Amino acid sequence: MKPDDIVPVKYTEDLAQFAEVRPVVRQPMTLRELVGLVLATTGKQPARVRELLRGGTCTYNIYRYWWDAIDLDDAALAAALREFPDPDPARAFRAGDCVWVNLSDAGEPTPHAVLIERAEAARRRWLRAQSFWSFLMELAGALAPAYVDYSYYHLADLYRAELAAADRARLADAVLRLAPRGLQERLARGFGAENPWARLELACPRR
């Protein structure tokens, strides 16, 4: 198969807690689109990608997708995977490319997190010369986030930076001065809490 070949795909909600039958939707995809869907669940692991394509089913978010088995030889699979970026640890963080910041605490086993999107945080409050987003990018730039991986789910390179006590103090001040009110309320939990905000995860889509 070639990347632009059409694959008949069906999907339905995959919610085990509900007993009623869910409607089935037909959604033809190109092989490229289907491989992208599979990569979002597996990462770029050729053996696992081949296994799911051959098995004819994949769960993505709350949906289960299925199709007739696709058996790609090594050359066809390699060609399909070349359509997608590889992780690149040499890529330095660029604030201008960042689209969201995920702020998480040190709670275990599952940290509490708040996703901060550029569109929301870039809105400046009345009489403020700086937006909360510009502060976050300044903070991230000073921390020099480390490269983590390329996410096929988010279609972006991911970076991470750990917050020291002084960083958390600067962040708390900026939230009060600069963050939109709704965002202030979502972030309040991580200040003065047992598990304070501990790290930033940042996403930069490839251009």
N, C-alpha and C positions, 0 to 999 in steps of 0.2 A: 504494500500500500504506500501511497504518497501522502505527504502532509495535508494536501488539499482534498483528498478523497473523503467522501461523505460517509459517516457511520450512523445508522439508525439507532438512536439512544432513547430510552424511556427513563422516567424518574418519578418517584413518589415520596411523600414524607415518610421518614423512618423513625416514628415515635412509638417505641415499644409499649409505653404506658397506656396507649389508647387502643382499644380493641376494634373500633369500627374500621371499615375498609376505607383507605385513602384513595383519591382519584389518581389515575396514572396519566402522566403528561408525556407526549412524544416530542422530543427535541433533537432533530438531526444535528450532528456536530461534524466538523472536519476532524480528521485524525489529529491534527495539531491541537485543536481545542480539547479533544478528549485526553490526549497525553498531558496537556496542561492541568486538567482536572485531576488526573491521577497523581501528577507530581505534587500537587498541593497537599496530598495526604501521605506521600511516601518520601518526598525529597528525591534528589537525583541518584537513585539507586537502581541501576539497570535491571538487576535480577528481580527486584520487587515490582518495578513497573511492568516488566514482561509478565510476571505472575498475575497481576491484576487485569491486564489487557486480555490475557488468555482465559482468566476466570470469568470475565464478562460482567463484573460488578464492582462497585466502589461506593463508599459512603462519604459524603461531603457535606459538612454542616449538618443540617437535620434531614438531608435527602439521601435516598439510595438510588443510584443510577445503575442501569444494566444495558447490555448490548450483546450481540452475538460474538463469540470468542474470536479474538484477533491474535494470530500467532505470527509475530515478526521475527525474521532471522536477524542475525547479529548486525548486518549492514543496515537493514531497514530501521532497526531499533536505534542504532547509533545516529542515523540521519534524523530520526524524529527527535532525539534528545538534543541534537545540535541546534535545534530551533529555539532552545531556551538557554538563558545565561547560566554560567557556572559561578559558584562562590569565588570571590576575589579578595582575599585578606589584604592585598596591597592597596585597595581602594580606601583612601582617607575619607573621614567624615566631612561632608560639605553641608553647612547649615542651610544654604540656599536650596538644596535638594530635599530637605527634610519635610515630611508631610504630617507626621504625628510623633508624639512622645508618650510612652507608657511609663507612668510613675508607679513604682511598687514598693511595698514595705518589706521587712525582713521576716514576716510571719512564715511559719512552717506548719505543715508541709505545703500549703497553698497560700502564697502571698496575696494580700489585698492589692488591687491595682486600679488606677484611673487612667483612661485613655484621653489624651489631650490632642485634639486635631487643630491643625494650623488655622483653618477657617474660623474656628471659635475663638482661639486664644489670640489671634492677630487683631481682633477688634479692640481699639483703644477706649479706655474709659474717659469720661468727661474730664477735660483739663489735664489729661496725662499725656506727656510727650512720647512715652514709650508704651508699647503693648506688652502683655505678658509673654506673648510668643517671642518677641525680640529679646526679652530677658532670658527665656529658656535657651535660645540659640547662643547667647553670650555665655551663659553658664556651661552649656555643652561644649562650646569651643574651648573654654578654659580647662575643662576636664579631659579633653582629647579622648573621646569615646573609642573603645576598642572594637574592632570588627568582630562580629559574631558569626554571621552566616548569610546566605541569600535565601529568602523565604519565597517559595513558589506559591504559597497561600496569599501573602501580601504583595507579591511581585515587587519586592524591594530588598535592598541590602539592609541588614539589621546591625545596629551598634549598641554598645552598653557602656555605661559609666557609673561608678560607685560614688555615693554621696558621703562626704565627711560631715562632721558636726557643723563646721562653718558653712558648708554648702547648704545644709538643711536650714540654717538660720537665715541665710540670704533668700532661700526659696520661700520660707514662711513670710518674710517681709514683703517680697514681691507679690505673693498671693493676696495679701491684704491691700496693697497699693494698686495693683495692676490687673488682677484677674477679674473677668466678668463675674457677676454675683453667683450665677448658677455653678460656675466652675469653682468658685470659692467654697461653696457648700460641699461639693464633691471631694475637694481636697482637704477639708478641715480635719477629717478623721486621722490623717497621718501626722498631725502636729501635736506634740505633748502626749502621744499615745504610747502604749507599751511597745508597739512595733512601729517606730517612726519610718518615714520615707527613707529608703535605702539606696535606690538605684533608678537610673533613667535607661529606658530602651528606646531607641530612635530608629525610624524607618526612612530610607531614602530610595525611592524608585529609580531604576536605571533610565537614563535619557536615551 
